[in-house]
């Protein structure tokens, strides 16, 4: 019969072996930092710069890009509609790496408490951002990414020890249940299965619980959902976790790339196949939107993974890595600080002499100032994390 000391020693050896097996690769996933920086670039000023180029002349390419960096009015999908899902995917992708690293020195309870703390910080940052924007204290952040990321991140952290099959089943079940919820549950005066702008179950639930909030929110007419539409975002994060777990296996990078590409295409096919019955609506985060946007996010990440980590084309990545290493800091800074006004103090005079190019000059100046601040932080290894 084994003694208590023997059992304890064996359990410690087994735990150490599991930690070594789950440890992340020594090589940093530069493609993830680059992808994150690329996505964040459009939020912190890339979209504004591109829009400012339009008055310079009729250019089909600029017009097309400007169309893609605006959200769809209601149904449909544009590049900008994939920004938020890309962050949800990246949040999930990073979870296995983070947990494997922490498991070397922390217990499961400590790791989960850290995940809870991080989720709460993200939630509160969303509250601060919303309160400053509306100039009044509000706990719930309407139609923005921080609080859903915090919620989805915590859910993913609770499932990180489950098998990939279980994670995939849960992700699929959430999307299926959400589709059934919208298809079968009516709202007062609104039939079940209604996907009209500001006349659907998602909007009705928000109005019931967040009426005071919605009454003063300037984007209420655009139909953004909050409470119910947060639920399916968890699936996108779980899909990201599956990719993260795949990247930590011993398979070759080429095989990993093929599997990520296959997953992305599978999600696209499933989403577009269902779209005649369930419209692709970002602002409700319909199941088809969840599938299609996650599919495009997978393929975009694949593009960076292929060029950066497989083909090793890294010389150009610094421009985006600098942004991608401090996403929380720059997102909050651009959300709550009047950066355009502050930079404009020094650029408006010159911009006034540039005619139609003035707005583009101002937008580019803001981007340059933001990037230089982030580069200064990057060189000094100052990374603000939740």
C-alpha positions in Angstrom: 0.0 0.0 0.0 1.5 3.3 -1.1 2.3 5.8 1.6 0.9 9.3 1.6 4.4 10.7 0.8 4.7 8.3 -2.2 1.3 9.3 -3.6 2.1 13.0 -3.1 5.5 12.6 -4.9 3.9 10.7 -7.8 1.2 13.4 -8.2 3.8 16.1 -8.2 5.9 14.3 -10.9 2.7 13.8 -13.0 1.8 17.4 -12.7 5.3 18.5 -13.7 5.1 16.2 -16.7 1.8 17.6 -17.8 3.1 21.1 -17.4 6.2 20.3 -19.5 4.0 18.7 -22.2 1.6 21.7 -22.2 4.4 24.3 -22.2 4.3 26.8 -25.0 7.0 26.7 -27.6 10.1 28.8 -27.0 9.6 30.7 -30.3 7.2 33.6 -29.8 4.2 33.6 -32.1 5.1 36.8 -33.9 2.2 36.3 -36.4 -0.3 36.7 -33.5 1.3 40.0 -32.4 1.3 41.2 -36.0 -2.3 40.2 -36.7 -3.4 41.9 -33.5 -1.5 45.1 -34.4 -3.0 45.0 -37.9 -6.5 44.8 -36.6 -5.9 47.4 -33.9 -4.4 49.7 -36.6 -7.8 50.3 -38.2 -9.4 51.1 -34.8 -6.8 53.7 -33.7 -6.8 55.7 -36.9 -6.3 53.6 -40.0 -10.0 53.9 -40.8 -10.0 57.7 -40.3 -6.9 58.1 -42.5 -8.4 56.0 -45.3 -11.7 57.9 -45.2 -9.7 61.2 -45.3 -8.1 60.1 -48.6 -11.5 60.0 -50.4 -11.8 63.8 -51.0 -8.4 63.8 -52.9 -10.0 62.3 -56.0 -12.2 59.5 -57.4 -10.2 56.4 -56.9 -12.0 53.0 -57.3 -9.6 51.3 -54.9 -9.8 53.9 -52.2 -13.6 53.9 -52.5 -13.7 50.1 -52.2 -11.4 50.2 -49.1 -13.4 53.0 -47.6 -16.6 50.9 -48.0 -14.9 47.9 -46.3 -13.7 49.9 -43.3 -17.3 50.9 -42.4 -19.7 48.6 -40.6 -22.6 47.1 -42.6 -25.8 49.1 -42.1 -27.6 46.0 -41.2 -27.4 42.7 -43.1 -24.2 41.6 -44.9 -20.5 41.5 -44.0 -17.6 43.9 -44.6 -14.0 43.8 -43.4 -14.8 46.1 -40.5 -17.5 43.7 -39.3 -14.7 41.2 -38.7 -12.6 43.4 -36.4 -14.5 42.5 -33.3 -14.6 38.7 -34.0 -10.9 38.8 -34.8 -10.3 40.1 -31.2 -12.5 37.4 -29.8 -10.6 34.8 -31.8 -7.2 36.1 -30.7 -8.4 36.2 -27.0 -9.2 32.5 -27.3 -6.0 31.7 -29.2 -3.8 33.2 -26.4 -5.5 31.2 -23.6 -3.8 27.8 -24.0 -0.4 29.5 -24.3 -1.0 31.6 -21.1 -2.4 28.7 -19.1 0.5 26.4 -20.2 3.1 29.0 -19.1 1.3 29.7 -15.8 0.9 26.0 -15.0 4.6 25.8 -14.6 4.5 27.9 -11.4 0.8 28.2 -10.4 -2.0 25.9 -9.3 -5.1 25.5 -11.3 -7.0 27.6 -8.7 -4.4 30.4 -8.9 -4.7 30.3 -12.7 -8.5 30.5 -12.7 -8.5 33.3 -10.1 -6.1 35.2 -12.4 -8.5 34.6 -15.3 -11.4 35.9 -13.2 -9.4 39.0 -12.2 -8.5 39.7 -15.8 -12.1 39.3 -16.9 -13.3 41.7 -14.2 -10.7 44.3 -15.2 -11.7 44.1 -18.8 -15.4 44.5 -17.8 -14.6 47.5 -15.6 -12.5 49.1 -18.3 -15.5 48.8 -20.6 -17.6 50.5 -18.0 -15.1 53.3 -17.6 -15.0 53.8 -21.4 -18.8 53.9 -21.7 -19.2 56.2 -18.7 -16.7 58.7 -20.1 -18.3 58.6 -23.5 -21.8 59.2 -22.2 -20.5 61.6 -19.4 -22.5 59.6 -16.8 -21.7 56.4 -14.8 -22.8 53.2 -16.6 -21.9 49.7 -15.7 -22.8 48.1 -19.1 -20.8 48.9 -22.2 -23.1 49.0 -25.3 -21.9 47.4 -28.5 -18.2 47.4 -27.8 -15.6 44.7 -27.4 -14.1 44.9 -23.9 -16.9 43.4 -21.8 -17.8 40.6 -24.2 -14.0 39.8 -24.5 -13.8 39.7 -20.7 -16.9 37.4 -20.4 -15.8 35.1 -23.3 -12.2 35.0 -22.0 -13.4 33.8 -18.6 -15.6 31.2 -20.1 -12.7 30.0 -22.2 -10.5 29.9 -19.2 -13.0 27.6 -17.4 -12.9 25.2 -20.4 -9.2 25.2 -21.3 -8.6 21.9 -19.5 -11.4 20.2 -21.5 -10.6 18.2 -24.6 -10.7 20.0 -28.0 -13.7 17.8 -28.9 -15.6 19.1 -25.9 -14.7 22.7 -26.6 -15.8 22.3 -30.2 -19.1 20.7 -29.1 -19.8 23.5 -26.7 -18.9 26.2 -29.3 -21.3 24.6 -31.8 -24.0 24.1 -29.2 -23.9 27.8 -28.2 -24.4 28.9 -31.8 -27.2 26.3 -32.3 -29.0 27.3 -29.1 -28.7 31.0 -30.0 -30.1 30.4 -33.4 -33.1 28.5 -31.9 -33.6 31.2 -29.3 -33.9 33.9 -32.0 -36.0 31.7 -34.3 -38.5 30.4 -31.7 -38.8 33.0 -28.9 -41.0 36.0 -29.7 -40.8 39.4 -28.1 -43.8 41.7 -27.1 -45.3 42.7 -30.4 -42.5 41.0 -32.4 -42.9 37.5 -33.9 -40.3 34.9 -33.3 -37.6 34.7 -36.1 -37.7 38.5 -36.8 -34.4 40.0 -37.8 -35.4 43.5 -38.6 -33.5 46.6 -37.5 -34.5 47.6 -34.0 -37.4 45.1 -34.2 -36.1 41.8 -32.9 -35.6 39.8 -29.7 -32.1 41.1 -29.1 -33.2 44.7 -29.2 -36.3 44.0 -27.1 -34.3 42.5 -24.3 -31.9 45.4 -24.3 -34.7 47.9 -24.2 -36.3 46.1 -21.3 -33.1 46.0 -19.2 -31.1 49.0 -20.4 -33.8 51.5 -21.4 -32.2 54.4 -19.6 -28.9 53.6 -21.2 -30.3 53.3 -24.7 -32.4 56.5 -24.4 -29.2 58.6 -24.3 -26.9 56.5 -26.5 -26.3 58.2 -29.8 -26.0 54.9 -31.8 -29.3 53.4 -30.6 -30.9 53.8 -34.0 -28.2 51.6 -35.6 -29.6 48.5 -33.8 -26.6 47.3 -31.9 -27.3 44.4 -29.5 -25.8 43.9 -26.1 -27.2 41.4 -23.6 -28.2 38.4 -25.8 -25.7 39.1 -28.5 -22.8 38.6 -26.0 -23.7 34.9 -25.8 -22.5 33.7 -29.2 -19.2 35.6 -28.9 -18.1 32.9 -26.6 -18.1 30.5 -29.5 -15.6 32.6 -31.5 -13.3 32.6 -28.5 -13.6 28.8 -28.2 -12.7 28.5 -31.9 -9.6 30.6 -31.1 -8.7 28.3 -28.3 -8.9 25.3 -30.7 -6.4 27.1 -32.9 -4.2 27.9 -30.0 -4.2 24.3 -28.8 -3.4 23.2 -32.4 -0.4 25.5 -32.6 1.0 24.0 -29.4 1.1 20.5 -30.8 4.1 18.9 -32.4 2.6 19.0 -35.9 4.6 20.8 -38.6 3.7 24.4 -39.2 2.6 23.5 -42.7 0.1 21.0 -41.3 -1.1 23.5 -38.8 -1.7 26.0 -41.5 -3.7 23.6 -43.6 -5.9 22.7 -40.6 -6.5 26.4 -39.8 -7.4 27.0 -43.4 -9.7 24.0 -43.4 -11.4 25.2 -40.3 -11.9 28.7 -41.7 -13.3 27.4 -44.9 -15.7 25.0 -43.1 -17.0 27.9 -41.0 -17.5 30.1 -44.1 -19.4 27.3 -45.9 -21.6 26.6 -42.9 -22.4 30.3 -42.4 -23.2 31.2 -46.0 -25.2 27.9 -46.4 -27.4 28.9 -43.5 -27.7 32.6 -44.4 -30.8 32.3 -46.5 -32.7 31.2 -43.4 -30.7 33.2 -40.8 -29.5 36.6 -42.1 -25.9 37.6 -41.5 -26.3 40.5 -39.0 -23.4 41.7 -37.0 -25.4 43.9 -34.7 -27.4 40.9 -33.5 -24.4 38.6 -33.8 -26.6 36.0 -35.6 -25.4 32.5 -35.8 -24.5 32.9 -39.4 -22.6 36.1 -38.6 -20.7 34.2 -35.9 -19.8 31.4 -38.3 -18.8 33.6 -41.3 -16.9 36.2 -39.3 -15.0 33.5 -37.4 -14.2 31.9 -40.7 -12.7 35.1 -42.1 -10.8 35.8 -38.9 -9.3 32.3 -39.1 -8.2 32.9 -42.7 -6.8 36.4 -41.9 -4.8 34.9 -39.1 -3.7 32.1 -41.4 -2.3 34.7 -43.8 -0.1 36.2 -41.1 0.9 32.8 -39.7 2.0 31.7 -43.2 4.0 34.8 -44.1 5.4 35.6 -40.7 6.0 32.3 -38.9 6.3 29.9 -41.8 7.9 32.0 -44.5 9.7 34.1 -41.9 9.0 37.4 -43.6 9.4 39.5 -40.4 11.3 42.7 -41.4 8.0 44.5 -42.0 6.2 43.3 -38.9 7.6 45.8 -36.4 5.0 48.5 -37.6 2.2 46.3 -36.4 3.9 44.4 -33.6 4.5 47.7 -31.8 0.7 48.2 -31.8 -0.2 44.6 -31.1 1.9 44.4 -28.0 -0.1 47.1 -26.2 -3.6 46.8 -27.5 -5.4 47.6 -24.2 -3.4 50.7 -23.6 -3.9 52.2 -27.0 -7.6 51.2 -27.2 -8.3 52.9 -23.9 -6.1 55.9 -24.7 -7.9 56.6 -28.0 -11.3 56.0 -26.4 -11.0 58.3 -23.5 -8.4 61.0 -24.5 -9.0 63.7 -27.1 -6.0 62.7 -29.1 -7.2 64.2 -32.3 -7.7 67.6 -30.6 -4.4 67.5 -28.9 -2.5 66.6 -32.0 -4.5 69.1 -34.0 -3.2 71.9 -31.9 0.2 71.4 -33.7 -1.1 70.3 -37.1 -4.2 72.3 -37.9 -2.3 75.3 -39.0 -0.3 73.4 -41.7 -3.3 71.2 -42.6 -5.3 74.4 -43.4 -2.8 75.2 -46.2 -3.0 71.7 -47.7 -6.6 72.0 -49.0 -8.3 68.7 -49.6 -5.2 66.9 -48.3 -5.5 68.6 -44.9 -7.8 66.0 -43.2 -5.5 63.1 -44.4 -2.5 65.0 -43.0 -4.2 65.4 -39.6 -5.2 61.7 -39.6 -1.7 60.6 -40.5 -0.2 62.8 -37.8 -2.4 61.2 -35.2 -1.4 57.8 -36.3 2.3 58.8 -36.2 2.0 60.2 -32.7 0.2 57.1 -31.4 2.8 54.8 -33.1 5.7 56.7 -31.7 4.3 56.5 -28.2 3.8 52.7 -28.6 7.3 52.4 -30.1 8.7 54.2 -27.1 6.9 51.8 -24.8 7.9 48.8 -26.9 11.6 49.7 -26.7 11.4 50.0 -23.0 9.4 46.8 -22.7 6.4 48.6 -21.1 3.4 46.4 -21.8 0.1 47.3 -20.2 -2.1 44.2 -19.7 -5.4 43.6 -18.0 
